[in-house]
Amino acid sequence: MVNVSLTTQDAYNLMHNGILAFQRAEKAGIRIDTNYCERKQNHLTRKEDRLLRLFKTTELAHKWKRKYKEKTNYNSDYQLGDMLYNVLQAEPPKRTSSGKGSVDEEALRQLDVDGLQRLLDLRKIRKTRDTYLENFKREQVGGYIHPIINLHTTQTFRPSTNNPNLANIPKRDAWMHKACRQALFPRPGHQLFEVDFGALEVMIAYCYHKDPNMYEYLTSDEADMHGDMAKQIFILDGYFERIQNAGGLKKVATLKTLRDATKNGFVFPQFYGDYHGNNAISLACEWGKLPKGKWKKGQGIPMPDCYLSDHFIRNGIKSFDDFVEHMKKIEEDFWNRRFAEYGNWRENWLEKYRENGYFDMFTGFRCKGVMRKNEVINYPVQGAAFHCLLWCFIEVDRIAQEEGWDSRLVNQIYDSMILDVHPDELEHVAWTINKVATVDLPNAWPWIQIPLEVEADACPVDHSWAMKESYELPKVA
């Protein structure tokens, strides 16, 4: 193991300098189009009225009104849970810690109840209008918002943001994502620029566990972790080769869907401590559109020659319960064979925490106190990964001041830095960030023993954040 040279003093310096760099970003702010916010809110109100009228014609709304009469509140989670699981007797896709049927969006999207999708759409409209766009208007000063970035509020030593929290803008919902980001602009004559570390937490996790198979996956151009796991989970070895006349586009589209399902429904959840039962729900019900219970032909998402249920049935998986058992074996193989060293590190790391009551991150920070297993495994990775971004943010901020850039750092979200860039400086800014992240950071912190990569998106000059497009970073010699 690499000797961890970072100390408590190093950790303090990182936090101190980070606060100063973030303060300058907060002061710079991001321009907000309040006229757009007003127009979009009015549009969403009209859309809400139309959708509400349609929702009231559904079976769910009729029975809801019949039971609650003048107390009917379509925004009430309590009433919705009562209607779904007590009145309509729907089987809960998942339950809360108290054993009640869950009414979060993930659970609701798995239920086939007349009117429920319209209710979800109504909630999406209201949240976009009343939470995100309204927050933008409320927090703006002189046409700019100045999100506050906190470094002292989370146990993981990661940041939080508020007033407003741009990290809360939904990323997976393309409609909400676009509706919110269309309100955010650079200064006139400038462009927004976003630089994102690729798979940073997975890279930093490797620095702890040193699993050779993981290193191969992360550094080889040919290796594809998510593709290999998709083949194993969805039993795809030789599948496409056996299909006659399966067009290339159809094949690629199917593989991409199953690979994305595996990445987001199994691989990353497993890294963060999830278990096969939850993975089965995500993969089969959410991504695969299969019901719980026994499966019939013609169910689920389409495959090139059949439906997903047909494909599973002919491979001996005839029900959701069968799939859960299948995923149990996949999980065991994942940690005992494919990533055995990673699995061993998890157990050893947990045992040391139980002995000491704390653990130290590679970045000089110490986490102590009562923590769950998942927290003990995740915190050192999540915290150290953010500290990589923080170190780069501080360094880019220092260079910007030293060189007198017109371009400004304006925010950070997860593993990315957001800048308001003058177009004449874009190439130099991009080159500088690439060098800081991929060369200077590993040189400063020798415990990073895997190549880091960053990706970038740029918006056209004077266009909103919703218009960002991929930008090829200049190579660092």
N, C-alpha and C positions, 0 to 999 in steps of 0.2 A: 504493500500500500504506500502511496505517496505520503511523505511527511507533510502534514498540514501546518504550514508556517504562519497562517493568518491567526491573529490574536484578538482578544477582546478590544484592544486599542484600535486594531485595524477595522473591526466591526463598527466601533464608534465613529471613526473617521469617515467610513462609508456612509453612515446615516447622517452625519453632520453635513458633509459635502452634498449629499443627495437632497437634503432639505433646502439648501441654498439653490441648487440647480432647479429643483421643482418650483421654488418660489419665483424664479425668473420666468419659467414656463407659464405659471399661473398668471403672472402679471401680463405677459404677452397676450394670452387669450386667443379665442377662435371667433371669427366673425359669424354672426347669426342673422339670417334673413327673417325678420319678424313678420314682414308682409306675407311671405310664403307660409309661415306658421299659421297666420290668421286664415288665409285662403284654404289651406289644407284642413284646418279644424272645421271650418264651415262645410267643406265638402264631405268630411267624415260624419258630421252631424246629419246631413241629408241622407248619406248612405246608411247610417244607423237607423233612421226612421223607416226607410224602405225594408231593411232587413228585419227589424222588429215586427213589422206588420206580417212578414212572411213567417217568422218564427211562431207568432201567435196562432197560425193555422195548423201547427203540427200537433201530433198526439201528445208529445211531452208537455207542451204549453197548455193544452186543454186539461189534462189531468192535474197539472200543477195548479191551475186556476180553480179547478173543482175542489181541490183539497184545502188550499190556503186562502181562497176567496179574497177579501179585501187586504189581507196581509201578504199577498203574493209579492215576492221580491226576486226577480230573475237574476239579480246580482248576488244573491245569498248562496254561499257555498253549503251552508247547513241545509237549506231547503233543497238544493240540487242533489246533495248526497242522499237525502231522505227520499226524493222522487226516484232516483236511479236504483238504489239498492233495497229500499223497503217497498215502495209502491210498484215499480216496474220489475222488481226482483232480478235486476241485472247482476251477473257474477262480477265482483270487483277484480279488475286486472291486477291491482295491488292494494295493500292495506296500509293504513297509518300505524304509528307505534302503539296506538290504543286499540288496534284491531278493526277499526271502521274502514269502509271502502274509501279509497282515495279519490279526491276530486281535482287533483292537479292535472295539468294539460296532458302530460305523458299518459296518465291512466285514462282520461276521457277520450283521447283519440283512438283508443283500442276498443271502445264500445260502439256497437251498432244499434243506436237508438234514434228513432225518427225525431229530427229537430235538434239533436245535440250539436251537429256540425255548425248549424246556423247560430246556436248560442255561443260556440267557441269563436266564430267569426265576429259576433257582436262584441265579445270581450276583447278581442284583438283590436277592433276599431276604437273602443273606449280607452284602452291602455295607450295606444298610439297618440290619441288626441289629448287625453286628460293627464297622462303621466309624462310622456316624453316631450311632446310639442309644447305643452303648457309650462313644463319646467324650463325649457329653453327661453320662453318669453319672460318668465318670472325672474330668472337668474341673470338676464342680459343687462349690461350697463354700457350705454353708449353704443349699442349695436354689437357688443362682444360678450361672450360668456367666459368666465375664468374658473374652470373646474378646480377644486381644491384636491390636492394629492396628499394623502396622509401616510406617514411612515411609522406610526406608533400605535396603530389600533388593532393589528391582527397578530395572533399568536404565531403564525407561520413566518413572520417578518416580511411578508409581502405587503404591498400597498393597498389602500382603499381610496376611492375618489367620491366626491359628492359635490352638490350644488353647481351643475348637475353631474351625475355619474355616467359618462359616455360609455363606460364598459358595459352598462346595462342595456344598451341598444341591442335588440335581438339580432344575432348574426345568422342563425339558421333559417329564420323566417325572412325570405327575400323581400316580401312586400313591406313588412315593418322596417326592415333594414334600410330600404331605399327611401321610404317615406320620412324617416328621421334624418338620415344623412343628407338628404336634399336641402336641409335647412342650414347646413354648416359650410362655410366658405373661408378661403384665405383672405388676406388683405388685398385690396384692388391691385391688379397687375402681378399677383403672385399665384402660387399653386400649392395645394396640399400634397405632402409627400409622406408615405408611411413605409417604415423599414421594420421587418418582422424576422426574428430568429426562427429558423426552421427546426421544428421538433426539439426545442431547447430543453424541456424537462426530461425527455427521453435521453438526450445526450448527457445531461448532468446526472441522471440516474446511473448511467454507465460508469461515471467517474467514481461512484460509490461501490457498485457491485462487480465491475470488471468481468462481466460475462463475455467470453470470446465469441459465442454465437451472436450475441447482440451487437458486438463490435462489427462483425462481418455484415450484418444486416444494415447497420448505420453508415458504413463506409464504402460498401460495394455498389457500383452502378447497376449490377445485374441482379443482386438480391432484392427480394420484395417480401418483407415480413407479412404485410396485410394480404397480399395475393396468396402466399403460401398458406396462411391461416384460413383464407376463404375457401381454398381447395379442400382443406381438411374438414372444415365445418359443414360446407355444402356438398361435400362428396363430389368433387369436380375432376379428379384425376382421370384423364382420358375422355371426359364427357363430351367436350366440343369436337374432339377428333372422331367420335362415333356418330356424330350427327351429319347426315347428308344434306348438302345444299344450305348449310347455315351461313347466311351472309355475314361478311366481316363486320359491318356496322352493328348488326344485331348482336353479334358475339361480343364485341367491345362494350356495347351499352350494358349488356347483362353482366359481364364481368365487373364493370365499374360499379354497378349497383351493389353487387354482392361484396366487392372489396370494400366499398364505403361502409356497408353494414358491418362488416367484420372489424374494420378500423374503429368505428365509433360505438359499436355494440358489444365488442368483446375485448380487443387488444388493449385499448386505452383504459376501459373500465377495470380490466384485470390488473393493469399496472397501478391503478389507484385503489386497489383492495376490494373490488367488487367480486361477486361469486357467480357460479354458473347458472343458478336459478334465475337471477335478474338478467343475466346475459341472454338466456333462452327467451325470456319475454321480449327483450329488445329486438333480438334477431328474428324470431319467428313472427311475433305479433305486430311489432311496430314497423320493422323494415320489410318483412316478408308478407305482411297482411294476412297471416293465417290466424284462425281462431284458436282459442284454448279448447281442449277436448279432442275427440277423434276427428281425423281429417278425411275429407272426401275428395274425389277427383275434381279438378277445375277450380281449386281454391288457391289463393295467394297471388303473388306477382307472376307475370308471364316469364317463362324461360323460352329459349329459341324453338324448342319442339313440344312444349307442354306448359303446364303451370307448376309452381313450386311444390304444391302438395303432391302432384303426380310424380315428380322427381324424387321426393323423399319417400313416398310409399313404395316405389319400385326398388328403393335401396333399404327397405326394411324399417323405416321410421314412419309409423302410421298414425301417430297422435302427438299432441303437445307433450304428454308425459314421456313418450319415447324420446322426443327431442331433448327434454331435460336430462334424461339419462345419457344421451349422446354427448351433450355439453359437459356433463360431469367427467366423462372420460377425456374429452378434449382439454378440460382444465387441468386434470391430473398430468396429462402428457405435456402440457404447456410448461408447467413448473418443474416437473421431475425429469424431463428429457430435453425439450427444446431449449429452455432457459434454466438449466439446473443450478448454475452458479448464482444467477439472480435470485432464484428461490431460496438457496442457502443463505445468501446475504440477508434477505428479509427476516428469516428466522433468527439468525445470529444478532442482527441489529436489534430486534425486539427483545431478545434475551438480555443483551447488555443494558438496554433501557430499564428492564425490570430489576436488574441488579443495582443500577446506579440512581435511577429516578430522573435521569436527564440524558440528553445526547447533544453533541456538539456538531454544528455544521462545518463544512470545509471553509466557510467564509468568516469564521470566528464567532458566530452567534451560538448561544446555548439555549435549548428548549428544555424546560423542566415542568414538573407537575403531573397531574393525572391526565393521561391521554389514552384514547382508544388505539387498538392495533393499527387501524388505517392511518391514524394521525401520526403515529410513531414512524411509519414507513414513508408517508407522503411529505411530511413537513420538511425534512432535510433536503429533499429534492426540490420541492416547490420554492422554499426559501432561497436556496443557493442559486436556482435558476433565475429568480427575480434579481438577485444581487448581481448576476452577470449583466442583465439589462441595466440595472442602476449604475454599475461601474461605467458602462458605455455611455449612458446618458450624461453622467458627470463629465466624462472625458470629451464628448462632443460639445457639450456646453462650454467647457474650458477653451477648446480650440476656437469655437465660434466667437467668443469674446476676444481672444488673443489676436485673431485674424480680422476682426471687425466685420463679421458677416452681416448682411442685411437679413439673411434667412434666420428663422428662430425655431427652437424647440417649443412646442405648445402643449404637448400632453404625452402620456404613455398609456397603453392599454395592453394588459397581459404581457406578451413577449414583444411588443412593438413600440417604436418611437414615432410620434407624429410631429411633422415639421411644417411650417409655413415658409416656403422657399421662393426666393427670387429666381426666375427662369435662367438668368445669366450665371447663377451660382449652382444650379442643379447638379451638373456633372461633378463638380468639385465636392459638394456636400455629400453626394452619393458615394464617391470614392473614399472620402474621409471616414464615413460611417462603416463602410465595408472593411477598411483597414483596422479601425478601432475594434470592431467586433470579432474579426477572424484572425488578426495578427497580434495586436497590442494586448487584448484581454488574455489570451492564453500565455503570452509572454509574462504578463504581470502575475498571473495565478497558475503556477506550474501544475497544480492538481488537475487542471483541465487537460486530460490526455486523450482527447478525441477531437477531430477537426470540427469547428463550428461553421455554420453557414447562415447567411441572411438573405432574405428576399425583399423586393421592394415593389410598391405601387405608386404611381404618380397620377394626379388629376390634371386635366388641361388648365391652362392659365384662366383664372376668374371663374372656374367651374366648381360645383359643389363636391363634397366628399363622396357623394353617391356615384360620381363619374370616374372613379379611380380605375386605372388600367395597369397591367403588369409593366414593370420598368426593369430593363436589364442593367444591373449594376456594373460599373467599370471594374475591370479586373485589377487586383492589387498585385504588383510585381513581387 
